[in-house]
Every structure is written in C-alpha cells, then in structure tokens.
Amino acid sequence: MLKLLCATLLALSLGLVGCNTKERFAKNNAAAQAWLAANSSSGHMRVAGKWTPDDEGWGEAKFQQSGSRITGTIGLYTVEGHVKGEDVYLVMSENGWAYYSAVLKKKGNNLVGFYSDAVPFSTRDQETFALTRSKN
C-alpha cells in the first residue's frame, strides 16, 4: 500500500511540474511577443542577409526580412524581431524558450547596441552586442 501511495504521489508531483513548465514557457513567450509587438512599426532599414558578431561565441547571424518583421538565426538561436525607425529589436530563442532580447542601431555596415538575458529587454543586465554585415 505504501508503494502505491508513493508511486501515486510521485506521478502527481511530476504532472504538476510539467504544468508549471508549460505555464513558464507560455509566460516567457507571451512576454517576448508583447515586447516585440510594442516595438513594431514601419521600418525602412534593411537588415536581411548575413552578419558576423563581435563575439564569436554567438555564431553567424542570418536574417530574412519582410517589411519591418525580421526572422532568422544567430548561431543556434532562432531570431524574431522588428525594425522600428532606426532601431532593431530582437528576441533570441532556443527550443521554444526566449533567452535573450537585444536593441540595436544601424551604424554603417554594423548593428550595434546591447543584449539582455531578460525578456523583455532590461537595461539592468545589458551587455554590448554588435554585428557586422558580411560581404557574402
């Protein structure tokens, strides 16, 4: 009887952990989408193409663009974003979890600014981030 009770409690607790994880993913993605929506408008700047980060640990960036909407990758991260005026707003995700957000400005052949490991972007923990347009 004790084994059955323990097995039942274990199964119940694992089920609750799974629900909590789904809620956390939903909240994380909702926060990312709300931040991007708040920072979307018509953008005239073109950022589609290949970019090289100043920190090689990120990996090459490849962006596609439709209007102000940006999609693509930075290394292993999936990227969603928007161009708003002279600014670029990005969210970098992996396996459905938004890990980083970034705010960048175009300066010549570079996108320069900051990234944060908070979603939405936070200036409290921002780090410098720069991408240089690849010639290819």
Contacts in CASP RR format, 6 or more apart in sequence:
PFRMAT RR
TARGET T0000
AUTHOR 0000-0000-0000
METHOD contacts of the structure
MODEL  1
MLKLLCATLLALSLGLVGCNTKERFAKNNAAAQAWLAANSSSGHMRVAGK
WTPDDEGWGEAKFQQSGSRITGTIGLYTVEGHVKGEDVYLVMSENGWAYY
SAVLKKKGNNLVGFYSDAVPFSTRDQETFALTRSKN
25 96 0 8 1.000
25 97 0 8 1.000
28 97 0 8 1.000
28 98 0 8 1.000
28 119 0 8 1.000
29 96 0 8 1.000
29 98 0 8 1.000
31 98 0 8 1.000
31 119 0 8 1.000
31 120 0 8 1.000
32 80 0 8 1.000
32 91 0 8 1.000
32 93 0 8 1.000
32 98 0 8 1.000
32 101 0 8 1.000
32 119 0 8 1.000
32 120 0 8 1.000
34 120 0 8 1.000
35 89 0 8 1.000
35 91 0 8 1.000
35 101 0 8 1.000
35 119 0 8 1.000
35 120 0 8 1.000
35 121 0 8 1.000
36 80 0 8 1.000
36 81 0 8 1.000
36 82 0 8 1.000
36 89 0 8 1.000
36 91 0 8 1.000
39 82 0 8 1.000
39 84 0 8 1.000
39 87 0 8 1.000
39 89 0 8 1.000
40 68 0 8 1.000
40 69 0 8 1.000
40 81 0 8 1.000
40 82 0 8 1.000
40 84 0 8 1.000
40 89 0 8 1.000
41 68 0 8 1.000
41 82 0 8 1.000
41 84 0 8 1.000
41 85 0 8 1.000
42 67 0 8 1.000
42 68 0 8 1.000
42 85 0 8 1.000
43 67 0 8 1.000
43 68 0 8 1.000
43 83 0 8 1.000
43 84 0 8 1.000
43 85 0 8 1.000
44 83 0 8 1.000
44 85 0 8 1.000
45 83 0 8 1.000
45 85 0 8 1.000
45 86 0 8 1.000
45 88 0 8 1.000
45 106 0 8 1.000
46 65 0 8 1.000
47 63 0 8 1.000
47 65 0 8 1.000
47 70 0 8 1.000
47 83 0 8 1.000
47 88 0 8 1.000
47 106 0 8 1.000
47 111 0 8 1.000
48 63 0 8 1.000
48 64 0 8 1.000
48 65 0 8 1.000
48 70 0 8 1.000
49 62 0 8 1.000
49 63 0 8 1.000
49 64 0 8 1.000
49 133 0 8 1.000
49 134 0 8 1.000
50 60 0 8 1.000
50 61 0 8 1.000
50 62 0 8 1.000
50 133 0 8 1.000
50 134 0 8 1.000
50 136 0 8 1.000
51 60 0 8 1.000
51 61 0 8 1.000
51 62 0 8 1.000
51 63 0 8 1.000
51 111 0 8 1.000
51 131 0 8 1.000
51 132 0 8 1.000
51 133 0 8 1.000
51 134 0 8 1.000
52 60 0 8 1.000
52 61 0 8 1.000
52 131 0 8 1.000
52 132 0 8 1.000
52 134 0 8 1.000
53 59 0 8 1.000
53 60 0 8 1.000
53 61 0 8 1.000
53 74 0 8 1.000
53 129 0 8 1.000
53 130 0 8 1.000
53 131 0 8 1.000
53 132 0 8 1.000
54 128 0 8 1.000
54 129 0 8 1.000
54 130 0 8 1.000
54 131 0 8 1.000
54 132 0 8 1.000
55 129 0 8 1.000
58 74 0 8 1.000
58 75 0 8 1.000
58 77 0 8 1.000
59 74 0 8 1.000
59 75 0 8 1.000
59 76 0 8 1.000
60 74 0 8 1.000
60 75 0 8 1.000
60 134 0 8 1.000
61 72 0 8 1.000
61 73 0 8 1.000
61 74 0 8 1.000
61 75 0 8 1.000
61 79 0 8 1.000
61 131 0 8 1.000
62 72 0 8 1.000
62 73 0 8 1.000
63 70 0 8 1.000
63 71 0 8 1.000
63 72 0 8 1.000
63 79 0 8 1.000
64 70 0 8 1.000
64 71 0 8 1.000
64 72 0 8 1.000
65 71 0 8 1.000
65 83 0 8 1.000
67 83 0 8 1.000
68 82 0 8 1.000
68 83 0 8 1.000
68 84 0 8 1.000
69 81 0 8 1.000
69 82 0 8 1.000
70 79 0 8 1.000
70 80 0 8 1.000
70 81 0 8 1.000
70 82 0 8 1.000
70 83 0 8 1.000
70 88 0 8 1.000
70 90 0 8 1.000
71 79 0 8 1.000
71 80 0 8 1.000
71 81 0 8 1.000
72 78 0 8 1.000
72 79 0 8 1.000
72 80 0 8 1.000
73 79 0 8 1.000
74 90 0 8 1.000
74 92 0 8 1.000
76 94 0 8 1.000
77 92 0 8 1.000
77 93 0 8 1.000
77 94 0 8 1.000
77 99 0 8 1.000
77 100 0 8 1.000
78 92 0 8 1.000
78 93 0 8 1.000
78 94 0 8 1.000
78 96 0 8 1.000
79 90 0 8 1.000
79 91 0 8 1.000
79 92 0 8 1.000
79 93 0 8 1.000
80 90 0 8 1.000
80 91 0 8 1.000
80 93 0 8 1.000
81 88 0 8 1.000
81 89 0 8 1.000
81 90 0 8 1.000
81 91 0 8 1.000
82 88 0 8 1.000
82 89 0 8 1.000
83 89 0 8 1.000
86 105 0 8 1.000
86 106 0 8 1.000
87 103 0 8 1.000
87 104 0 8 1.000
87 105 0 8 1.000
88 102 0 8 1.000
88 103 0 8 1.000
88 104 0 8 1.000
88 105 0 8 1.000
88 106 0 8 1.000
88 111 0 8 1.000
89 101 0 8 1.000
89 102 0 8 1.000
89 103 0 8 1.000
89 121 0 8 1.000
90 100 0 8 1.000
90 101 0 8 1.000
90 102 0 8 1.000
90 104 0 8 1.000
90 115 0 8 1.000
91 98 0 8 1.000
91 100 0 8 1.000
91 101 0 8 1.000
91 102 0 8 1.000
91 119 0 8 1.000
92 98 0 8 1.000
92 99 0 8 1.000
92 100 0 8 1.000
92 101 0 8 1.000
92 102 0 8 1.000
92 115 0 8 1.000
93 99 0 8 1.000
98 119 0 8 1.000
99 117 0 8 1.000
99 119 0 8 1.000
100 115 0 8 1.000
100 116 0 8 1.000
100 117 0 8 1.000
100 119 0 8 1.000
101 115 0 8 1.000
101 116 0 8 1.000
101 118 0 8 1.000
101 119 0 8 1.000
101 120 0 8 1.000
101 121 0 8 1.000
102 113 0 8 1.000
102 114 0 8 1.000
102 115 0 8 1.000
102 116 0 8 1.000
102 121 0 8 1.000
102 129 0 8 1.000
103 113 0 8 1.000
103 114 0 8 1.000
103 121 0 8 1.000
104 111 0 8 1.000
104 112 0 8 1.000
104 113 0 8 1.000
104 114 0 8 1.000
104 129 0 8 1.000
104 130 0 8 1.000
104 131 0 8 1.000
105 111 0 8 1.000
105 112 0 8 1.000
105 113 0 8 1.000
109 132 0 8 1.000
109 133 0 8 1.000
110 130 0 8 1.000
110 131 0 8 1.000
110 132 0 8 1.000
110 133 0 8 1.000
111 130 0 8 1.000
111 131 0 8 1.000
112 128 0 8 1.000
112 129 0 8 1.000
112 130 0 8 1.000
112 131 0 8 1.000
113 128 0 8 1.000
113 129 0 8 1.000
113 130 0 8 1.000
114 121 0 8 1.000
114 123 0 8 1.000
114 126 0 8 1.000
114 127 0 8 1.000
114 128 0 8 1.000
114 129 0 8 1.000
115 126 0 8 1.000
115 127 0 8 1.000
115 129 0 8 1.000
116 122 0 8 1.000
116 123 0 8 1.000
116 124 0 8 1.000
116 125 0 8 1.000
116 126 0 8 1.000
116 127 0 8 1.000
117 125 0 8 1.000
118 124 0 8 1.000
118 125 0 8 1.000
END
